[in-house]
Amino acid sequence: FEVTKADDSSDPTSPAQAGVVSKSPSALKVTVPSELEGIAYIQVMIQKDNEQLVSATIGQFSGVTQNAADLNWKNKLEAAQNVLFCKELFSQLAREAVQLQAPIPHMVVGSHIIASVFPDIQLTISLCHFASGEGKKSGSGA
């Protein structure tokens, strides 16, 4: 990410901005890489014979998607930190799933880790990442 001093072009007293009401401007401008924008969370599901038994979500998923331009610098950094945390957590879990010697091998496919806990019980761990401005889910194991 990049932190710079905000430019003075958003000064509400300038003639071009006279009729525009703005929030209190920040002295900082934060630029976050596109791969860290948006909302990310880890979803854990336990299934028995393709019937979902339990589901849980890990991450600071607020349920409200905001445009990256609308966030202040603190919220932008917190959202990027959450995306980075989820990606790193998933990456570590994927590495361990591949290295673990299990009677039924675990599968890591894209943004999903699939493990058979018992012959008819399946654990699925998914990385869910909604990039800003996108309406679709994307996954990454990096």
Rosetta silent file (secondary structure, phi, psi, omega in degrees, C-alpha in Angstrom):
SEQUENCE: FEVTKADDSSDPTSPAQAGVVSKSPSALKVTVPSELEGIAYIQVMIQKDNEQLVSATIGQFSGVTQNAADLNWKNKLEAAQNVLFCKELFSQLAREAVQLQAPIPHMVVGSHIIASVFPDIQLTISLCHFASGEGKKSGSGA
SCORE:     score description
SCORE:     0.000 S_00000001
   1 L     0.000  164.836 -178.400    0.000    0.000    0.000 S_00000001
   2 E  -132.159  130.679  177.105    1.017    3.609   -0.379 S_00000001
   3 E  -114.458  125.159  179.412    0.360    6.473    2.018 S_00000001
   4 E  -133.431  167.437  175.451    0.751   10.000    0.692 S_00000001
   5 E   -75.253  133.570  179.593   -0.256   13.489    1.672 S_00000001
   6 L   -67.186  143.721  178.226   -3.684   14.317    0.268 S_00000001
   7 L   -74.829  161.395 -177.470   -3.724   17.007   -2.379 S_00000001
   8 H   -88.670    7.093 -178.097   -5.430   20.309   -1.673 S_00000001
   9 H   -69.335  -16.253  179.228   -7.704   20.078   -4.733 S_00000001
  10 H   -91.882   15.400 -179.762  -10.534   18.813   -2.517 S_00000001
  11 L   -68.510  118.105 -176.635  -10.540   22.087   -0.544 S_00000001
  12 L   -66.843  -12.489  179.735  -14.198   23.137   -0.245 S_00000001
  13 L   -86.895   -8.822  178.859  -13.219   26.846   -0.221 S_00000001
  14 L   -69.577  150.906 -175.981  -11.791   26.704   -3.749 S_00000001
  15 H   -59.293  -35.294 -178.311  -14.039   28.297   -6.430 S_00000001
  16 H   -70.200  -25.000 -175.975  -14.587   24.991   -8.266 S_00000001
  17 H  -106.275   10.662 -172.168  -15.785   23.299   -5.075 S_00000001
  18 L   -58.602  -39.818 -177.585  -17.847   26.174   -3.634 S_00000001
  19 L   -89.840    1.794 -176.159  -21.235   24.512   -4.063 S_00000001
  20 L   -99.265  126.559  175.840  -20.088   21.037   -2.999 S_00000001
  21 L   -92.648  125.257 -178.490  -20.587   19.916    0.595 S_00000001
  22 L  -125.333  161.499  175.219  -17.874   17.449    1.587 S_00000001
  23 L   -71.164  166.804  178.756  -16.930   15.448    4.645 S_00000001
  24 L   -61.764  119.963 -176.048  -13.982   16.639    6.680 S_00000001
  25 L   -70.996  148.647  179.062  -11.042   15.978    4.387 S_00000001
  26 L   -95.109  151.070  177.484   -8.163   13.852    5.581 S_00000001
  27 L   -80.723   -9.848 -178.538   -4.538   14.886    5.329 S_00000001
  28 E  -111.771  146.520  173.583   -3.666   11.334    4.220 S_00000001
  29 E  -125.417  125.970 -178.054   -4.384    9.499    1.014 S_00000001
  30 E  -112.929  129.539  176.018   -4.023    5.704    1.031 S_00000001
  31 E  -113.551  122.692 -177.372   -3.645    3.650   -2.130 S_00000001
  32 L  -110.233  137.862  176.934   -4.229   -0.089   -1.731 S_00000001
  33 L   -58.158  147.583 -175.604   -3.289   -2.681   -4.405 S_00000001
  34 H   -59.216  -31.109 -179.531   -6.324   -4.004   -6.282 S_00000001
  35 H   -72.453  -11.237  177.554   -5.774   -7.553   -4.968 S_00000001
  36 H  -107.772    4.891  177.977   -6.270   -6.266   -1.402 S_00000001
  37 L   -84.464  159.076  174.638   -9.412   -4.236   -2.119 S_00000001
  38 L    95.934 -155.301 -176.450  -12.894   -5.397   -1.274 S_00000001
  39 E  -123.134  136.502  177.470  -14.163   -7.849    1.301 S_00000001
  40 E  -134.115  148.607  174.372  -12.730  -11.267    2.138 S_00000001
  41 E  -157.349  161.467  177.284  -13.736  -14.003    4.540 S_00000001
  42 E  -104.924  129.949  177.576  -13.178  -17.708    5.148 S_00000001
  43 E  -111.979  130.640 -179.929  -16.224  -19.967    5.037 S_00000001
  44 E  -117.079  127.080  179.540  -16.114  -23.368    6.762 S_00000001
  45 E  -128.598  142.364  171.880  -18.773  -25.994    6.007 S_00000001
  46 E  -116.684  126.176 -177.734  -19.329  -29.519    7.266 S_00000001
  47 E  -123.388  148.348  173.151  -21.440  -31.720    5.009 S_00000001
  48 E  -125.903  116.834 -178.952  -22.822  -35.211    5.302 S_00000001
  49 L    50.190   49.913  179.027  -23.776  -36.846    2.007 S_00000001
  50 L    63.750   16.081  174.673  -24.006  -33.409    0.287 S_00000001
  51 E  -110.089  123.695 -177.908  -26.293  -32.062    3.045 S_00000001
  52 E   -70.378  123.727  177.948  -24.894  -29.066    4.905 S_00000001
  53 E   -95.432  -47.129 -176.096  -24.726  -29.685    8.649 S_00000001
  54 E  -141.246  145.780  175.496  -22.792  -26.654    9.903 S_00000001
  55 E  -141.992  140.080  178.264  -21.467  -23.449    8.376 S_00000001
  56 E  -142.100  152.951  179.673  -19.309  -20.696    9.880 S_00000001
  57 E  -121.438  134.499  179.350  -17.700  -17.523    8.595 S_00000001
  58 E  -119.647  128.931  179.732  -14.319  -16.180    9.715 S_00000001
  59 L   136.301  172.588 -179.349  -13.286  -12.602    8.984 S_00000001
  60 L   -95.314   58.062 -178.787  -14.544   -9.087    9.465 S_00000001
  61 L   -81.179  113.024 -177.886  -17.335   -9.420    6.942 S_00000001
  62 L   -89.021  -15.894 -178.805  -19.755   -6.552    7.558 S_00000001
  63 L    86.189  -10.225  179.782  -22.157   -7.500    4.785 S_00000001
  64 L  -109.323  118.576  177.351  -22.006   -3.981    3.350 S_00000001
  65 L   -89.585  132.671 -179.991  -19.939   -3.534    0.225 S_00000001
  66 L  -123.640  150.201  175.210  -18.512   -0.071   -0.198 S_00000001
  67 L   -71.062  138.171 -177.175  -16.689    1.523   -3.059 S_00000001
  68 H   -58.964  -30.591 -179.477  -12.982    1.887   -2.249 S_00000001
  69 H   -70.258  -23.884 -178.237  -13.156    5.600   -3.099 S_00000001
  70 H   -83.077  -13.444 -176.780  -15.816    6.129   -0.410 S_00000001
  71 L   -85.191  143.982  173.581  -13.716    4.712    2.442 S_00000001
  72 L   -79.034  173.239 -172.143  -11.478    6.897    4.585 S_00000001
  73 H   -62.148  -37.557 -178.568   -7.827    5.908    4.984 S_00000001
  74 H   -66.621  -47.347  179.145   -8.346    4.026    8.268 S_00000001
  75 H   -64.515  -36.471  179.313  -11.228    1.913    6.933 S_00000001
  76 H   -64.061  -42.475  178.513   -9.334    1.291    3.699 S_00000001
  77 H   -68.724  -38.925  178.133   -6.320   -0.045    5.623 S_00000001
  78 H   -64.547  -41.255  178.708   -8.503   -2.173    7.923 S_00000001
  79 H   -65.329  -42.589  178.622  -10.297   -3.723    4.929 S_00000001
  80 H   -64.357  -38.343  178.160   -6.970   -4.435    3.190 S_00000001
  81 H   -63.787  -40.362  178.733   -5.612   -5.983    6.406 S_00000001
  82 H   -65.118  -42.699  178.291   -8.651   -8.270    6.607 S_00000001
  83 H   -62.504  -44.842  179.453   -8.233   -9.364    2.961 S_00000001
  84 H   -63.090  -42.759  178.237   -4.537  -10.034    3.542 S_00000001
  85 H   -59.420  -48.416 -178.207   -5.278  -11.981    6.752 S_00000001
  86 H   -63.438  -41.567  179.490   -7.869  -14.185    5.035 S_00000001
  87 H   -65.754  -41.438  179.492   -5.599  -14.869    2.049 S_00000001
  88 H   -68.582  -40.809  177.359   -2.646  -15.737    4.293 S_00000001
  89 H   -61.358  -46.275  179.806   -4.772  -17.941    6.553 S_00000001
  90 H   -63.684  -41.207  179.642   -6.172  -19.823    3.542 S_00000001
  91 H   -60.706  -43.541  178.544   -2.703  -20.188    2.036 S_00000001
  92 H   -65.549  -44.001  178.061   -1.346  -21.705    5.263 S_00000001
  93 H   -62.294  -39.424  179.302   -4.320  -24.070    5.588 S_00000001
  94 H   -65.001  -43.089  177.964   -3.900  -25.154    1.943 S_00000001
  95 H   -60.415  -45.557 -179.130   -0.176  -25.886    2.464 S_00000001
  96 H   -67.302  -36.615  178.869   -0.911  -27.952    5.563 S_00000001
  97 H   -63.972  -38.160  179.785   -3.765  -29.821    3.852 S_00000001
  98 H   -71.261  -38.613 -177.024   -1.462  -30.843    1.000 S_00000001
  99 H   -76.837  -25.611 -176.405    1.361  -31.900    3.339 S_00000001
 100 L   -70.247  129.986  178.182   -0.850  -33.869    5.742 S_00000001
 101 L   -89.663  103.547 -178.473   -0.858  -37.617    5.124 S_00000001
 102 L  -115.072  153.282  177.935   -4.506  -38.656    5.498 S_00000001
 103 L   -56.118  -41.123  173.051   -6.192  -41.979    4.633 S_00000001
 104 L  -110.120  112.700 -174.545   -8.363  -40.071    2.151 S_00000001
 105 L   -57.846  143.755  176.467   -6.184  -37.340    0.577 S_00000001
 106 L   -80.113  150.432  178.674   -7.291  -33.732    0.991 S_00000001
 107 E  -115.741  137.023  172.633   -7.954  -31.701   -2.151 S_00000001
 108 E  -119.909  111.766 -178.144   -7.031  -28.071   -2.718 S_00000001
 109 E  -128.076  111.076  179.441   -8.780  -26.710   -5.792 S_00000001
 110 L    59.978 -116.558 -178.102   -8.672  -22.981   -6.456 S_00000001
 111 L  -104.709   26.074 -179.670  -10.120  -21.274   -3.417 S_00000001
 112 E  -129.781  138.056  171.713  -11.471  -24.461   -1.791 S_00000001
 113 E  -114.501  125.167 -178.137   -9.935  -27.032    0.542 S_00000001
 114 E  -120.382  123.087 -179.043  -11.905  -30.275    0.719 S_00000001
 115 E  -130.845  136.665  175.027  -11.126  -32.836    3.402 S_00000001
 116 E   -92.023  111.627 -179.103  -12.932  -36.056    4.290 S_00000001
 117 E   -76.364  -46.598  173.775  -13.134  -36.186    8.078 S_00000001
 118 E  -132.610  168.867 -177.202  -14.985  -39.518    8.040 S_00000001
 119 L   -52.727  -33.521 -178.400  -16.116  -41.575    5.031 S_00000001
 120 L  -114.055    6.811  179.667  -19.443  -39.705    4.794 S_00000001
 121 E  -114.507  126.225 -176.264  -18.453  -36.396    6.489 S_00000001
 122 E  -121.989  135.237  177.163  -16.750  -33.708    4.404 S_00000001
 123 E  -106.715  126.573  178.012  -15.089  -30.476    5.567 S_00000001
 124 E  -122.359  126.412  177.026  -14.895  -27.628    3.050 S_00000001
 125 E  -116.216  124.302 -176.323  -12.902  -24.450    3.689 S_00000001
 126 E  -124.778  139.810  171.391  -13.386  -21.674    1.131 S_00000001
 127 E   -94.212  120.325  178.528  -11.739  -18.305    0.609 S_00000001
 128 E  -111.791  125.602 -178.322  -14.379  -15.803   -0.485 S_00000001
 129 E  -135.552  119.020  176.104  -13.179  -12.479   -1.876 S_00000001
 130 E  -106.419  109.701  179.148  -15.437   -9.805   -3.307 S_00000001
 131 L   -74.059  151.754 -179.493  -13.353   -7.174   -5.051 S_00000001
 132 L   -60.405  134.376  177.780  -14.611   -3.595   -4.974 S_00000001
 133 L    83.784   -8.925  179.224  -16.976   -2.823   -7.795 S_00000001
 134 L   -98.574  146.869  175.715  -17.453   -6.493   -8.661 S_00000001
 135 L  -100.494    2.983 -175.132  -20.684   -8.318   -8.079 S_00000001
 136 L  -118.760  161.573 -179.635  -19.109  -11.740   -8.210 S_00000001
 137 L   -84.995  139.203  172.457  -17.030  -13.887   -5.921 S_00000001
 138 E  -130.189  153.840 -178.671  -13.409  -14.518   -6.730 S_00000001
 139 L  -125.492  152.654  177.410  -10.982  -16.838   -5.027 S_00000001
 140 L  -152.349  137.506  178.092   -7.276  -16.862   -4.524 S_00000001
 141 L  -102.371   10.664 -177.214   -4.971  -19.192   -2.689 S_00000001
 142 L   -87.087    0.000    0.000   -2.023  -16.794   -2.642 S_00000001
